[in-house]
Amino acid sequence: MKKFGLLPKIIIAIALGIVAGSIFPDSILKLFVTFNGIFGKFLGFAIPLIIIGFIAPGIASLGKGAGKMLGLTAGIAYISTITAGLLAFFVASTLYPSLLANQSAKAFENPEEALLAPYFILEIPPVMGIMTALLIAFTLGLGLAVIKGNTLQNAMNDFRQIIEKVIENIIIPLLPLHIFGIFANMTQGGQVTAIMSVFAKVFVMIIVLHLLFLLLQYSAAGAVSKGNPLKMLKNMLPAYMTALGTQSSASTIPVTLRQAKKIGTREKVADFSVPLFATIHLSGSTITLVSCGMAVMMLQGQMAGFTAMLPFILMLGVTMIAAPGVPGGAVMAALGLLESMLGFDPTMLSLMIALYLAQDSFGTACNVTGDGALSVLVDKFSGKSKSTDAAEHVA
């Protein structure tokens, strides 16, 4: 089972949860509901630690390096990520009222009355609030980017590794059981039909948005480099397919790097920008997070407007820098924002995780494929010609 991918585990957990919710007695189902309650409390406890553990060292690492090139690369990545989020918002705002019309508040009018309650509740209060954790992370990250010392930087890197281990060895392995319990409980409560209908519709819309955004990115890259966007995109397909299998931007770096050079990015620029983009550019994941977040809100009878979603998208662009390089890492990094800025409760967070993980590999593939287009933009906007670069290399 360790070699069994996370996506197949999630799909099996959803299927088994639907079956279990149809045939298991309430006394058995309440055992899984109790586990879900404990797991949800632990997740709430971990969220502030995840925020500090990833955002602080992530921002600190951006403050050191190649000056102008670093700023250009980070700026292009942020603009791409924010544009992706805005595209997802406007498309979801346009399509969801009709696409999800019959699966909103009516299907979940009184969910607390339909769902089973746990046998007991274990309180695990977080050490601090979400906004406090965000402010501490930004303060530490920006401070570490300015000062020369390495002591705190090394300590934050160690802390990040600890949190990565918590996600990789505790949270991610237990997620299928958590999702099994959620769907078993929703099935016995008569809500699962609407949920699965939403899953299917949102999944298709997200994949289409990924492809459209890749076309937009490569159209921009082709315009500045006078290349054929479709040919460039075709050359990046090996990176897309590799990311589908690995679900990791970091693991795909060697392939992305090779293909980025094939579409015209100079070697020195590619060697710098592609590994950095793998860390800070998550346009595909942002499309998924915004689309899934708005779908979950509609399931609860809510519809977020532009004034509520714009600050969330802007903060999401920063938070994605902190996304850990494990399957589902982006949604883990975004849980704090979903809770603090959009008011997600534990049930909504759990649905969000399930929706996101169902297509995580496609979001990662969109991320890394877009990295190739952005590396071309960095190359052209860095203001150095190939002849200048060749002269420097000879010198």
C-alpha positions in Angstrom: 0.0 0.0 0.0 3.0 2.4 0.5 3.6 2.2 -3.2 -0.1 2.9 -3.9 -0.5 6.5 -5.0 -2.5 9.0 -2.9 -5.1 9.6 -5.7 -6.1 5.9 -6.0 -6.3 5.8 -2.1 -8.6 8.8 -2.1 -10.8 7.4 -4.8 -11.1 4.0 -3.0 -11.8 5.8 0.3 -14.6 7.8 -1.3 -16.1 4.6 -2.9 -15.8 2.6 0.3 -17.2 5.4 2.3 -20.3 5.6 0.2 -20.8 1.8 0.5 -20.2 1.8 4.2 -22.6 4.7 4.8 -25.3 2.7 3.0 -24.9 -0.6 4.9 -23.1 0.0 8.2 -25.1 0.5 11.4 -24.8 3.9 13.1 -22.9 2.5 16.0 -20.0 1.5 13.6 -20.2 4.7 11.6 -19.9 6.8 14.8 -16.4 5.2 15.4 -15.2 6.8 12.2 -17.0 10.0 13.0 -15.2 10.1 16.3 -11.9 9.6 14.5 -12.7 12.4 12.1 -13.4 14.7 15.0 -10.0 13.9 16.6 -8.2 14.2 13.2 -10.0 17.5 12.5 -8.9 18.9 15.9 -5.3 17.8 15.2 -5.4 19.4 11.8 -6.6 22.6 13.4 -3.7 22.4 15.9 -1.2 21.9 13.0 -2.4 24.7 10.7 -0.6 27.6 12.6 2.5 25.4 12.8 2.3 24.7 9.0 2.0 28.4 8.3 5.0 29.4 10.4 7.1 26.3 9.3 6.7 27.0 5.6 6.0 30.7 5.0 8.9 32.1 7.2 11.7 30.1 5.6 10.1 30.4 2.2 10.1 34.2 2.3 13.6 34.2 3.9 15.0 32.2 1.0 13.6 34.6 -1.5 15.5 37.5 0.1 18.9 36.0 -0.8 20.2 35.4 -4.2 20.6 37.0 -7.6 19.0 40.4 -7.0 17.3 41.7 -10.1 16.9 38.2 -11.6 15.3 37.0 -8.3 12.9 39.9 -8.2 11.9 39.4 -11.8 11.4 35.7 -11.4 9.4 36.1 -8.2 7.3 38.9 -9.7 6.4 36.9 -12.9 5.5 33.9 -10.7 3.2 36.0 -8.5 1.5 37.7 -11.4 0.9 34.3 -13.1 -0.5 32.8 -9.8 -2.8 35.8 -9.2 -4.0 35.8 -12.8 -4.8 32.1 -12.5 -6.8 32.7 -9.3 -8.8 35.6 -10.9 -9.5 33.5 -14.0 -10.9 30.7 -11.8 -13.0 33.2 -9.7 -14.6 34.8 -12.8 -15.3 31.5 -14.5 -16.7 30.0 -11.3 -18.9 33.1 -10.6 -20.3 32.8 -14.1 -20.9 29.1 -14.3 -21.6 27.9 -10.7 -25.0 29.6 -10.3 -26.3 27.4 -13.1 -23.9 24.5 -12.9 -24.4 23.9 -9.1 -27.9 25.3 -8.9 -29.6 22.2 -7.4 -26.7 21.3 -5.0 -26.6 24.4 -2.8 -28.4 25.3 0.4 -31.4 23.1 -0.2 -29.3 19.9 -0.1 -27.6 21.0 3.1 -30.2 23.0 4.9 -29.6 21.4 8.3 -26.5 19.2 8.0 -26.0 19.0 11.7 -29.3 17.2 12.0 -28.5 14.7 9.2 -25.0 13.8 10.2 -24.0 11.5 13.1 -22.3 13.0 16.1 -19.0 11.5 17.5 -19.0 9.4 20.7 -16.7 12.0 22.3 -14.8 15.2 21.4 -11.1 15.6 22.1 -10.1 19.2 22.5 -6.8 20.1 20.9 -6.6 23.9 20.9 -4.0 25.5 18.5 -1.1 27.3 20.1 -2.2 30.6 18.3 -4.7 32.0 15.9 -4.4 31.8 12.1 -3.7 35.6 11.6 -1.2 35.6 14.5 0.6 32.7 12.8 0.6 34.6 9.5 2.0 37.8 11.0 4.7 35.9 12.9 5.6 34.0 9.7 5.8 37.2 7.6 7.8 39.0 10.4 10.3 36.2 10.7 10.6 35.6 7.0 11.2 39.3 6.1 13.5 39.7 9.1 15.6 36.7 8.1 15.8 38.0 4.5 17.4 41.2 5.8 19.8 40.1 8.5 23.1 38.3 7.9 22.8 35.7 10.7 22.2 32.0 10.0 21.3 30.7 13.4 17.5 31.4 13.3 17.5 30.5 9.5 18.9 27.1 10.3 16.4 26.7 13.2 13.5 27.6 10.9 14.8 25.2 8.2 14.9 22.4 10.9 11.3 23.3 12.0 10.1 23.2 8.4 11.6 19.7 8.1 9.7 18.6 11.2 6.4 20.0 9.9 7.1 18.3 6.5 7.5 15.0 8.4 4.2 15.6 10.2 2.4 16.2 6.9 4.1 13.4 5.1 4.0 10.7 7.8 0.8 11.6 9.8 -1.6 13.9 8.0 -1.3 12.5 4.4 -1.4 8.8 5.3 -4.5 9.3 7.5 -6.3 11.5 5.0 -7.9 8.5 3.1 -9.4 7.2 6.4 -10.6 10.7 7.2 -12.2 11.1 3.8 -13.7 7.6 4.2 -15.4 8.7 7.4 -16.7 11.9 5.8 -18.3 10.2 2.9 -19.7 7.4 5.0 -21.4 10.0 7.3 -22.7 12.1 4.4 -24.1 8.9 2.7 -26.1 7.9 5.7 -27.3 11.5 6.0 -28.5 11.5 2.3 -26.0 14.2 1.1 -23.6 12.2 -1.0 -25.4 12.3 -4.3 -25.2 16.1 -4.4 -21.5 16.0 -3.3 -20.5 13.5 -6.1 -22.4 15.5 -8.7 -20.4 18.6 -7.6 -17.2 16.7 -7.7 -17.7 15.6 -11.3 -18.7 19.1 -12.6 -16.0 20.9 -10.8 -13.3 18.4 -11.8 -14.1 18.9 -15.5 -14.2 22.7 -15.2 -10.8 22.7 -13.4 -9.1 20.6 -16.1 -10.4 22.9 -18.8 -9.2 26.0 -16.9 -5.7 24.4 -16.5 -5.5 23.9 -20.3 -6.8 27.4 -21.1 -4.3 29.0 -18.7 -1.4 27.0 -20.2 -2.5 28.3 -23.6 -2.5 31.9 -22.2 0.9 31.4 -20.7 2.5 30.1 -23.9 0.8 32.7 -26.0 2.5 35.3 -23.9 5.8 33.4 -24.1 5.5 33.0 -27.9 4.6 36.7 -28.3 7.8 37.9 -26.6 10.1 35.3 -28.1 8.5 35.2 -31.5 8.0 31.4 -31.2 5.1 29.1 -31.9 3.1 28.7 -28.7 1.6 25.4 -29.6 5.0 24.0 -30.6 6.5 25.2 -27.3 3.7 23.7 -25.3 4.1 20.4 -27.2 7.8 20.4 -26.2 6.8 20.7 -22.6 4.5 17.6 -22.6 7.2 15.4 -21.1 7.2 17.6 -18.0 3.4 17.5 -17.9 3.3 13.7 -18.0 6.1 13.4 -15.4 4.2 15.6 -13.0 1.0 13.6 -13.5 2.9 10.6 -12.2 5.0 12.2 -9.4 2.5 14.8 -8.1 5.6 16.8 -7.2 7.0 19.9 -8.9 10.3 19.3 -7.2 10.6 15.8 -8.5 9.9 17.0 -12.0 12.6 19.7 -12.0 15.1 17.7 -14.1 12.6 17.1 -16.9 11.2 20.7 -16.7 14.7 22.1 -16.9 15.6 20.0 -20.0 12.4 20.9 -21.8 12.6 24.6 -20.9 16.0 24.8 -22.6 14.5 23.1 -25.7 11.9 25.8 -26.1 14.6 28.6 -26.1 15.4 29.5 -22.6 19.1 30.2 -22.1 20.9 27.7 -19.9 21.9 30.1 -17.2 18.4 31.6 -17.0 16.8 28.1 -17.0 19.2 26.8 -14.3 18.2 29.7 -12.0 14.5 30.2 -12.8 13.1 26.7 -13.2 14.0 25.4 -9.7 12.7 28.6 -8.2 9.5 28.4 -10.2 9.0 24.9 -8.9 8.9 26.3 -5.4 7.0 29.6 -5.9 4.8 29.2 -9.0 1.6 27.3 -8.5 -0.9 28.7 -11.0 -2.6 25.3 -11.5 -2.9 24.7 -7.8 -4.4 28.2 -7.4 -7.0 27.6 -10.0 -8.0 24.4 -8.2 -8.1 26.0 -4.7 -10.2 28.9 -5.9 -12.6 26.7 -7.9 -12.9 24.1 -5.2 -13.2 26.7 -2.4 -16.1 28.5 -4.2 -17.8 25.1 -4.9 -17.6 24.1 -1.2 -19.1 27.5 -0.2 -22.0 27.0 -2.7 -22.6 23.6 -1.1 -23.2 25.5 2.2 -25.5 28.0 0.5 -22.8 30.7 0.3 -21.5 32.7 -2.7 -18.4 34.8 -2.2 -18.2 38.1 -4.1 -15.2 39.7 -5.6 -14.4 41.9 -2.5 -14.1 38.7 -0.4 -12.2 36.6 -2.9 -9.7 39.2 -4.1 -7.8 39.5 -0.7 -7.9 35.7 -0.5 -6.4 35.3 -3.9 -3.7 37.9 -3.2 -2.8 36.1 0.0 -2.9 32.7 -1.7 -0.3 33.9 -4.1 2.1 34.5 -1.2 1.1 31.4 0.7 1.8 29.2 -2.3 5.4 30.0 -1.8 5.1 28.0 1.4 3.4 25.0 -0.1 5.4 21.8 0.9 6.7 19.6 -1.8 4.4 16.6 -1.0 1.2 15.5 -2.6 -1.6 17.8 -1.3 1.0 20.3 -0.1 -0.8 23.3 -1.6 -4.1 22.7 0.1 -2.3 22.1 3.4 -0.6 25.5 3.1 -4.0 27.2 2.2 -6.1 25.7 5.0 -5.3 28.7 7.3 -6.5 31.2 4.7 -9.6 29.2 4.0 -10.5 29.2 7.7 -9.5 32.8 8.6 -10.5 34.6 5.4 -13.4 32.6 4.0 -14.8 31.2 7.3 -14.4 27.5 6.5 -15.4 25.2 9.3 -13.9 21.7 9.9 -16.5 20.0 7.6 -15.8 22.5 4.8 -12.1 22.1 5.2 -12.4 18.3 4.9 -14.5 18.6 1.7 -12.0 21.0 0.4 -9.1 18.6 1.0 -11.1 15.8 -0.7 -12.0 17.9 -3.7 -8.4 19.2 -4.1 -6.7 15.8 -3.7 -8.9 14.3 -6.4 -7.1 16.3 -9.0 -3.8 17.2 -7.3 -1.7 15.6 -10.0 -3.4 17.7 -12.8 -2.7 20.9 -10.8 0.9 20.0 -10.4 1.2 19.2 -14.1 -0.2 22.6 -14.9 2.2 24.2 -12.5 5.4 22.7 -13.9 4.3 23.0 -17.6 3.7 26.7 -17.0 7.2 27.0 -15.5 8.6 26.6 -19.0 6.6 29.5 -20.4 7.6 31.7 -17.5 11.3 30.8 -17.9 11.0 32.2 -21.5 9.5 35.4 -20.1 12.3 35.8 -17.6 14.8 35.2 -20.3 13.4 37.9 -22.5 12.7 40.4 -19.8 16.1 40.1 -18.1 17.5 42.3 -20.9 20.5 40.3 -21.9 21.0 39.0 -25.5 22.3 35.6 -26.4 25.5 37.2 -27.8 26.1 39.0 -24.5 25.5 35.7 -22.6 27.9 33.9 -24.9 30.6 36.6 -24.5 30.2 36.2 -20.7 30.6 32.5 -21.0 33.8 32.8 -23.0 35.2 35.4 -20.6 
